[in-house]
Amino acid sequence: MTGFEIAGASAADMELMRGWADEEGWNPGESDRFAFAVADPEGFLVGRLDGEPVACISAVRYGAGFGFIGFYIARPSFRGQGYGFRLWDAGIARLDGRLVGLDGVVAQQDNYRKSGFRHAWNNVRHEGVPEGAGGGEGGAGSEAGSETGTGAGSGAGITIVDAASLPFGLLAAYDRRFFPEPRPAFLSAWTGLPGRTALAAVRDGRIEGLGVIRPCSAAHRIGPLYAADPAVAAALLRRLAEHAPGGLVSLDVPDANPRATALVADLGLVPVFETARMYTGPAPDLALTELFGVTSLELG
């Protein structure tokens, strides 16, 4: 492997990695890279052969004990030559001593098992225009009760507001229920980047749901989507879809939450893509019954 070198990604490399992910059909967010860089500026690696980028990976550290692998791509003409594996080893080494998670294509599960990963659940991407979604741009602050007839539970007393109107500490504490470590810097960027919409469902001063929609090359993607029950999730999903051209959205639904799978089917969304969530140890204790859409396949 003479001439092959691994180094941290530059801003230009991050845009290149987004383009590669787009070519793989992953439909990354147009501005995701800005929030990714905030999460861990040194967590993105590029392998170059004689100066040419040929492979990439993200190995992002969260807190003291968790890490996440993503963006694992080798350019098609350089696959099968060991460059990707060298980069994989570098990413894993960066997360040594931590519980590590990833979302990998299902066909690669056996390879990830050989590296010590255990299957936890599958994330199934669903896409479509949610039934009952209104047209035009939705505003914050309307009552959601009339929008929450799909699924079990009740949306009575829920108000959907702009997430930016809430104390950020409350949002960060709520997000922590769904992620193994605090990630306030990432969350601030993820919910606040221009062009995105972040909505929260509030009842009696408590956050009972949070959703973010962002522009992508194809369907706008929703993630995360957290909700106390399917009714609240449906209300948020419909309102977020108002910010997508034609209402077309996609979200990655964990099959570990059967209520989430049933909800998106009831709303007319169809499965188009699937990944396997895997960890190097026991799966962290997360509020899976309230997780209706994961934040990102690249960073967890």
Buried (B, 14 or more C-beta within 10 A) or exposed (E): EEEBEBEEBEEEBBEBBBEBBBEEEBBBBBBBBBBBBBBBEEBBBBBBBEEEBBBBBBBBBBEEEBBBBBBBBBBEEBEEBEBBEBBBEBBBEBBEEBBBBBBBBEEBBEEBEEBEBEBBBBBBBBBBBBEBBEEEEBEBEBBBBEBBEBBEBEBEEBBBBBBBEBEBEBBBEBBBEBBBBBBBEBBBBBBBBEEBBBBBBBBEEEBBBBBBBBBBBEBBBBBBBBBBBBBBBBBBBBBBBBBBEEBBBBBBBBBBBEBBBBBBEBBEBEBBBBBBBBBBEEBBEBBBBBBBBBBBBBBB
